[in-house]
Amino acid sequence: MTTPKEIVEFAKQNDVEMVDLKFIDFLGTWQHFTVPVSELNEEMLDEGRMFDGSSIRCWQTIDNSDMKVVPDLDTVKMDPFYEVATMSIICDIKDPVTGEGYTRDPRSVTKKAENYLVSTGIGDTIFVGPEAEFFMFDDVRYAQGPEGGFYSIDSPECPWNTGVEEVGGNKAYKIGHKSGYFPAAPFDQDRDIRAEMVLAMQELGLTIEAQHHEVAPAQQESSIVGEQEQQTPAPTMSNEQAGPLSINSPVASVLATRNMLRSRKKELEKQTKKPRDAALRQPNKDESSDNSVNTTAESKVPVAESLVLAPEPKEAFHQDNIDPATITKANQVDKWAHMIDTMQLTARIRQLAIHATISEDSTDDNLILKLDKATRHLSTEIAHQQLQSSICEFLSRPITVTLDIVEETVADPYQIQGQINDKRLVYAKSLIKEDAVVIALQDTFQANLNEDSISPR
């Protein structure tokens, strides 16, 4: 279903009586309200529906409570848990005046994070998926009053029930404290109901990786495979560049945008391949013309000073080299960052590369990369091999890549990009403060500029 017209037709075909509009509050709790199917029309699906947001936790005040809930047409499902035929739609929350995503809507926050990630060039995909860990109790009681207070929880598999008389006799298969991870039957007494949950979720289109008993007695888990967050192009890309995206699958637009970005990188690589290869192979004019010396120069290891790309940063990175008026990307001031952007790296391998710096101890045959211990989880054996393979392909020759875990790295591409972003924000604030129109507005309305309101999109 791709259009409001098709959603209305779907409701008719399934004899829908109620439409349940679901959204998520700032603290991550599901909220919903239900309207009769007579309220369902193309205008409502396209434009959304107004509601009072003042009673939703952490949202609007009573004097500014008008909010708009806008259905996400990709999420339409028949809800299997209502007695009457009910169609469920997950919604975005938007400002009714500007039409922009509400800043405290978790879905809006996630989309902004995705767009910002793309705009930095650090990555192009976010994988989002919940890990449903929960408890199933047969009895939960609690009270709090002037006379006293208590809480009580119970499940047949809890260890305090070893002495309880049970129908058919107590078989003593109880799970001890912190002993419930992956136990088999008969200890795992909730396996069947978890299986029913998985089947229900699969019918609704979710992909379940596994379900199992968790560490504590009565604790369960269902691992839902994360999908790529619905991605919109970075602000510099037009809709024509992004190309037509199918709404049938939330993943389709992400894949299309990612493929477009990689195609652009591939075109850049083709444009820079010949100059780069020539720079790597051309002997230095100051060196001897002896063939053996030239051969050594050709195969020199790409330490930080010899990673030659086109265009090449002219000098080693220093924070003072960042001109916020012209520098937007780390690859403009750092040779290793430029090499990373030129290579065809997957998002995961790119994360490993941008958190590493080239060691001065690198040799002709061994490129040593220093990795901060805080990001050492990125250095898996497979990631290491893939990064080494990409670097060998880039240099057109074999080379060993060694990853050293250090206490802290200095000026890796990720950190450099952060410094650039910080400087550009300061620069943007200074331009806005000095803008003649802004100054005139302040004078006219006797107002002050709130610099904290100026932030990256």
C-alpha positions, 0 to 999 in steps of 0.5 A, a space after each residue: 500500500 503506497 497511497 491514502 486511497 489504497 489504505 482506504 480501500 484496504 480498510 473496506 476490504 477487511 471490514 475495518 471498524 476502528 482505526 488505532 493511531 499509535 505513537 511513542 512518547 519522549 520516554 519511549 512508552 507506546 501511546 494511542 487513541 482510536 477513531 471510528 473507521 468513518 473518520 478514515 479518509 485520504 485527507 486524514 491519512 495525508 495531512 494527519 489529525 490534531 490532538 491535545 499533547 499537554 497530558 503526554 509526559 515531557 511534551 507540550 504545556 497546556 497553553 501550547 498543546 496543539 499537536 498533529 499526528 501523521 500516519 506512516 502509511 508503511 506501518 498499516 497492519 490489522 491488529 490481531 489483539 482487538 475483538 473488533 476489526 481494528 487497523 493499526 497505524 504507527 504515526 509521526 508527531 509534527 508541529 501543526 504550524 511548521 509541519 516539521 517533525 516534533 523535537 521530542 518525538 523519538 521517531 523524529 529524533 531518529 530521522 534527524 540522527 540519520 540525516 546528520 550521519 549522512 551529512 557528515 560523511 561518516 556513515 550512511 545507515 543506522 540499524 534500529 531494532 528493539 531487544 525485548 527483555 521482559 518478565 512474566 509473572 503469575 502474580 504481582 501485588 503491591 500496596 502503599 498506605 499509612 499502615 504499611 507497604 509491600 510488593 510481591 511477585 511470583 512465578 512457578 519457576 522462581 526459586 522460593 517455590 521449592 517448598 510450595 505444594 503444587 497441583 500434581 506435586 512439586 517437581 522442584 525444577 526451579 531456576 536459581 537466582 542469576 541461573 536462567 540463561 538458556 536453560 532447557 526444559 523442564 527448567 524453561 517453563 515459558 518456552 511455549 508462550 514465547 513461541 506463540 509470541 514469535 509466531 504472532 510477531 512474524 505474522 505482523 512482518 517482524 523478523 525474529 532472530 531468536 527467543 530464549 530464557 534470560 538470566 533471572 527467574 521468569 525473565 524472557 527475551 525475543 531478539 528482533 532483527 534491526 532494520 535500516 532506519 528510513 533515510 532521507 538524503 543529506 541536505 545537499 542532495 536533491 530529490 532528483 539525485 536520490 531517484 524514485 524510492 519505493 514506499 512498499 518497504 521501509 528499507 527500499 529508500 535506505 538502500 536506494 540512497 546508500 547505493 546512490 552515495 556509493 555510486 558517487 564515491 565510485 565515480 570519484 574514485 575513477 576520477 582520482 585513480 590515474 592521478 593517484 596511481 601516478 603520484 604513488 609511482 612517480 619517483 621524487 625529483 630530488 632522489 637519485 635516478 638509480 633504478 633500485 632507489 626508484 623501486 624502493 620509493 615506489 613501494 614505500 609504506 603509506 605513512 601519514 606523510 605519504 598518503 597522496 590523493 588528489 586533491 591532497 591536503 598540503 600539510 599535516 593536520 593541525 586544528 589551526 588549519 581548519 578554516 570554518 568558511 571553507 572546510 566542511 569534511 575531515 578529508 580536506 585537512 587529513 590525508 588518512 581521512 581522504 584515503 578512507 573516503 576514496 576507498 570503497 568501505 562498508 559502513 562497519 569497516 569505515 567505522 573502524 577506519 575513522 576511529 584509527 590513526 596511522 602510527 609513526 612506527 609504520 614500516 615499508 611492509 607494515 601499516 600500523 593503525 592505532 585504535 582507541 581502547 574505547 572503540 576496540 570492539 570495532 576491531 574484529 578479525 573479519 573487520 581487520 581482514 577486510 580493512 587490510 584487503 581494501 588498503 591493499 587494493 587501494 595501493 595495488 600491492 600487498 601490505 600488512 595492516 596491524 591494529 594496536 590498541 592504545 589508551 587514547 588516539 589523537 586526531 583520528 578522522 572521527 575526532 577531526 570531523 567533530 572539531 570541524 563541526 564545532 568550529 563551523 557552529 561557532 562560525 555560523 553563530 558569528 555570521 548570524 550575530 553580524 548579519 544586518 537583517 538579524 541586527 535590524 530585527 533585534 533593534 526593531 523588536 528590542 529582542 536579543 538573539 538566543 545563541 543556544 537556539 542555533 544548532 546543526 540540522 
